Amino acid sequence: MKALEGEWTVKSGNGGEVSYRFKGDKLEITAPSRSYKMTVKIDPAAKPEKTIDFQIDDGPDDAKGKTSKGIYKFEDDNNTFVFCFRGEGDRPDKYEQIGFEQIVSKLSRKK
């Protein structure tokens, strides 16, 4: 979790920016149209891909209380955090965008 600590950003679909703030096992996401508070669990020893789970503690009613399962990796000397998750269902097994069912995000560490 220490490698995730701090603030990360990614461009949103409407040209804005989404901010991800990791502190300990907590994550706050601030997007132009909604925000979330989550508890994050990672397993860096998982094979074949490292795993990450996002438990939604606070957010839109349709998401609150759910856990999204994903996989993750770091790139560019830990300055890029890539993760792929499904809002519901099984954990993805590869980094592939499938409509809105399976999402790939590539975050950049905020300097």
N, C-alpha and C positions, 0 to 999 in steps of 0.2 A: 504493500500500500504506500510505502514511502516514495516510490518512484512516481506515483500519481499525485502526490501532495502538491497543491497550488492551483493555479488558474489556467484553463485551456479554452480555446475558442475554435469555432467552425462557422463558416458562412451558412446562413439559412437559405431556404429555397426562394424567399422573397427579397433577397439582397441584403438583409440585415445580418446580425451576428448572434450566435448562441454562445452563452458563457457557461462553462462547467467549472465548479469550484469543489475540489476534493480536500477534505480535512479529516484525517483519521479514516474511519470507515463510512463517513458521511459525504454525500454529494448533493450540491445544489445546482440545478440547471435553470438558467434564465433565458427564455426565448422571447421573441417579439410578442407572441400571442398567448403564451402560457409559461408556468414555472412548476418545478418539481423539487421535492426533497426526498432523498433516497438513502437507504443503507446499502452499502456495496460489500460484497464478499468475493474475494478472488482466490484462485488456486493456481499459483505459478508453477506447481509441479505436475499439473494435470497433463495427460497425453491423449491424443497427438497435439492438441492445442490447449493453451492455458485458458482457464474458464473464469467468467465473471458473472455474478448475479446482481441484478438491480431490484431491490425491494422498494416499492413506491410507498413512502410513508405519508406524503402529502402531495396532492396534485389534482388534476381534473377528476371528477367523480367516476368517469369511465376507466380510470387507471389506478386510482387509490386502492391500496391493499394488495395489488398484484405484484408478482415477481417475474421479471423478464430474464431469460437465460441467454448467455452469450459466450463468445470466445474473444481473446484479445492478444495483441502483440505491440511491441514498441519498435519504432524505426528511427533513423536519423539521430543516433546517440541519445535515445530516450526523449527527443524533442517532438516526436510525433507519436500519438497514441491511436491505434486503429482497433476498433471493435465491431463485432457483428452480433446482432441479437434478434430474437423473436419476441414480440410483445406477449405472445402466448404459445404454449406448446413446447415441443422438443428444442433442445439446444442445437444451433447450427453446427455443421461440421466443416464448413469452408466459408471464406470471405466472399460472399456473393449477395448482391442486392436482388431481392425478389419482391417486386411491387412494394406494398406497405407491410407485408407479412414478415419479411426478413430485411433488416436495415444494416447497412455498413456506414460507419462514421469514422472520419479521419480528423482527429483534433490536433491542433498545434499548441505547443506550450506558449503561454503568454509571457513575453519578456518583461 
